[in-house]
Amino acid sequence: MTTRRSCLFLIAVVMAWASAAARSQQPGWMPKIGILSPGKQADVACTSNSQGVGPGCFLEGLRALGYAEDRNVVFVYRFAEGDAKRLPALAAELISLRPDVIFTFTTAGADAAAAATSTISIVVGPAGESTFERLAGNFARPVGNVTGVTLNSTEQDQKCLQLLKELAPRTSRVAVLANPDNPNYGSYPDALLPAANRLGITLTRVGARNASDLPQTFAMIRSSGADAIFMIDDAALTGTAEVRKQIINWALAVRLPLASSSWRVAPDGGLVSLGADNSTLSRRAAFYVHRILGGAKPADLPVERPTIFKLSVNRKTAAALGLTIPQSLLQRADEVIQ
């Protein structure tokens, strides 16, 4: 049975390649890039509001590589408008348009695209590490049709927890806020235990999926006795301005230090952020698409982890919480919000 599946898969790949080769010989043919976005159509610009995630910075990356819409490339878009449940149907629509490669981001986008096709190359940028573990298998040489760049790592989250303790040394119990629907963080907070044990911190998991969950989430944080919050970088939490700002404002109101592995949290009023530059990750995904349009396969393009992280501390928030930022931390910070 396994041999038969392998043969069928190889036949499908060869047919897809032959079809693409035939199209490329047609006069006026241009490569077609399918873009599957969990976000909103209005958020296609690469601006501070987009936070670097989404089609905007990806498209900027393509333009820097010489691509121009309707001159040497065609784009077909599908936007879920923030409703992840729409992604499977939208992915199927994209496949029916026969793109040469698909770009998407977040775990939900990657899962929907991968479920819709096993032959069209998919570039994900970014998504969590466990997403690529499931869909690409071997990071050095992806075994399926999915490759791309990861969002963050457990080591980064552990480092962020250490920064929280450095800024708020009396911290002893931290509420780890995660989206229960995000499989990338199913092992949290246990994944953070090596750092927590070393720092003398007890971790408690609390969850939120959207803004309507927040009143209950806040009540859970209070009842847990937490004296600080660590917020996971998640599209539904840190990636949604409405939710992110509500959490930050509530934490300030109840005087709880808030750290996050998303770089956007400290600028919005959180205490400290340690996150990858999402715009860089999106532009890197554009290079992957460029390579695939040039004939590369996902197996030729190793899944990449971010190598540049931005450390931001909010001096105004620290003062409001009665905390003093160590001079050594100020010197290490990439950004100090006054």
N, C-alpha and C positions, 0 to 999 in steps of 0.2 A: 504493500500500500504506500509506504514511504517513497519507494522508487517511482511509482506511478505519479504521485504528487509532484516529485521533482521533475519528471519528464514533462508534465503538463505545464509547470511553471516555466521551464526553459522554452517550451514551444510558444507560450504567451509572450515571453520576453523577445524572442526572435521575431514574432509577428509584429509586435509593437515597434521594434527597431526598423523592420522593413517598411512599415507604414510611414514612420518618420522620415526615413531615407527617401522614400518616393515623394513625399510632400516637399522635401527640401530641394528637389530638382524642378519643381514647378515654377514657372515664371512669376515673379512678384511675391513668391512665398516669403513669409516672415515667421520667426519662431513665436510661439504663443505661450505666455506665462499665466498660469492660473493663480489667483491670489484669494486665499480663503481666510477671511478675517473674523475672529470672534467679536471684534469691536464694531464701532459705528462708522458709517460712511463719511460722516462729518470730520472724523479724526484721521484724515489721510495725510495731513501735513506733518513734517518732522519739526515739531516745535516743543517748547517746554511743556505745553499742555498735553502733548502726546506721550511725554515721559520716555521717548526713545523707542517705545514698543509699538509695533504695527507696521502697516505698509509704508508710511511716510519716509522713515529713515532708510528702509529697504529700497524704496524707489530712488532716493537720493544716491544710494550706493550704486545702483544700476546706471544712473545718469553719469556718475563719475567714471564708469567703465565704458561709456560711449553709447549707451542705449537711449533711444528716443522713441516715444510711442508713435506708432503709425509710420515711422520712418524706417526702423529696422527691427521693431518688435511690436507685438500685439499683447495687450493686457486684458484679461477677463477677470472680473471681480465678483465675489459674493461676500456680503457682510451679514453677520448674525445679529448686529445691532445690540450686542450685550446679552443675547439669549443663547446660551450654549446648546440648548436643546434643538435649535435650528441647524446646527452645524452638520449633522449627518446628511440631511436632505440637501443642503447647500453644496456639500462635497460631491454628492451624486450628480448634481446639476453641472458642476465644474467638469467632472469626468466626461459627461456627455458632450462637452464642447471640445474634447480632445486636445488639451494643452500638452505642450512638450515637457513641462515641468510645473510643479505646484509649490508655491511658497505659503507657509502658514506659521503660526506661533501659538504658544501656550499648549498645555497638555491636551485640552479639549480639542483644539484645532488639529494637533498632530494625530490624535486618536481617530478623529472623524475622517481625515484625509487617508490615513493608512487603512482604515476599514473599507474605504470606497475603492481603492485600487492597490494592486500588488505589482503593477508593471510600470506605471508612470513614476518617475523620480520625484521625491518629496524632500524639500529643504525646510527645516524647522528652525526658526530663529527668533527668540530663544524658547526653550522649555526646560523643565526640571530634569535632573540627571536620570531619575528612575524611568522617565518617559523614554529616553533613548536606550536605557537598558532593556526595556520591553520591545521597542520597535526596531532598534538597530542592532541589538545584541552586542557584538564586538565593537568597541569604540574605535579601535585602530583600523578595523576593516569591516564596516557595516555589512551585515549579511542579508539585509532586505533591500527595500527601495527607499529607505529613510536615512537621512543624515542631517547635520546642522550643527548648531552651537547650543551649549547648555546655559542655563540662567545663573545657577550658583551651585554651591556644594555644602555638604555637612561641615566640612572644615571651616568654611567661611562663616557659617551660622555659629559655630562654636567660638570663633574669634570674636564675633559680634557680642556674644554673651559675656566674654571676657572683658570687652570694652565697657559694657553696662556695669559690671562689677567695679571696674576701675573708676568710673565716674560716680557711681553710687555705692561706696564700699560697704554700707550697712545692709545692702540687699541680701536677703536670705531666702525669699520665696518668690519665684517668678512664674507668672501666668504666660504660657506659650500659646499664642493666639494663631490658629490655623483654620483653613477652610476644610471642613470634613469631606467635601466632595473632591478634593485634590489628592489623587493617589500618590503624588510625589512625597507627601508628608505623612503618610500613614504610619511610619515608624517613629514619628515625633510624639512626645519629647524624648523618648528613650535614646534616639540617635544623638542627643545632646548630653547624655549622662557623663561621658568622660570629662567634658569641660565642667559640667555642673558639680560633679563630685570633687574635682580639683579646686573649685572656687568656693565650695561649701554652700551650694545653692540647692534648694528643693524646687523641682519643676512640677507644674500642674497644667494639663492641657485644657484649653477652652476653645470653642469653635464658633465660627460665624460664616454664613454663606453670602449674606447680602445685608443691606441696611435694615431690613425688617427684623433681622435676628439680633441686632445690637442691644436693645434693652435687656433681653435675656442674657446675652453675653456679658454685659456689664454687671448684672446681678451675680453671675457665676464668678466673675473676677473678685468682686467684693467678698462673697461668701468663702472664697478659697483662702482668704487672708494674704493674698499676694501683695508684695510691696514694690513690685515692678512688673513691666510687661515686655515680652519679646514677641514682635509681630513678624510672622513668616511673610516672605515676599511671594504674594499670590495675586493673580489678576483680579480676583473678586474683592480682595482686601486692600493691599497697597496700590494695586493698579486701577482702582476705581476711586476717583477723587472724592465723591460724596461719602463713601464708606471710610476711606483713609482719614479724611479731615474730621469726621465725627468721632472716630476712635482717638485721634490725637487730642482733640479738644476736650473729650471726656477725661482722658488721662491727666491732662493739665488741671482740669477742674477738681479732680480728686487727689491731685499731687502724687501721681505715680510716674516714675521715670519710664520712658518708653524707648526701646531700642528696636531696630529692624535691619534685616539684611537687604532691604530696598533702599537705595540711595535717595529716594524722593521723600522719605519720612522726616528726616531732620530739617530740611528746608521748610516743611509745612508745620513745624512746631514740635516734632519729636526731639528727644534728647540726643540720640546718636544713630547714625546709619553707616553701614558698611555694605556697599552693593556694587555690582558690576555696572559699567556704563552701557545701558541698553541700546543706545544709538549705535555704539561701536559693534555690538552683537548683530544688530539688524543689518548694518552695512557689510559685515562679514558674511551674512547669509546671502547677500547679493553676489558676492564673489563666488560662492558655492553654485548659485544658479548660473552664473557666467561660465563656470567650468563645465557644468552639465550640458549647457547649450553648445559648448565646444566639443562635446563627445565623451566627457568623463561620466562614470557611473558612481552611484553612492558608495560602492565598495572602494572606489579610488579616493574618497574624501573622508578622512577620519573625523569622527565627532570631536569638536573642540570644546574645551573648557575655557572660561574667561581667565585672562591673565592680568587684567588691570581692574583694580577696585578703587572706589572712591570713598574715603572716610570723611564724613561730615559730622560736625558737632554744633549744637545750638547753644550759644552762650546765653542768650536771652532766656531760654527755657531752663537752663541750669540755674541761673540766678533766681528765677521764679520758684524753683524747687529747693532753693537754699543749698545748692551744690557748687563746689569750686572745681573747675576743670583743671587737672594737673598740667603744669607747663609742658611736661614731656608729651602729653597727648595733643596739646595745642600745636606743638612743633611737628607732630606726625600727621596732623589733619590736612586733607586736601582743601577743605572748605570749613570756615568758621562763620556761622550765622550770628550776626550781632543783634 
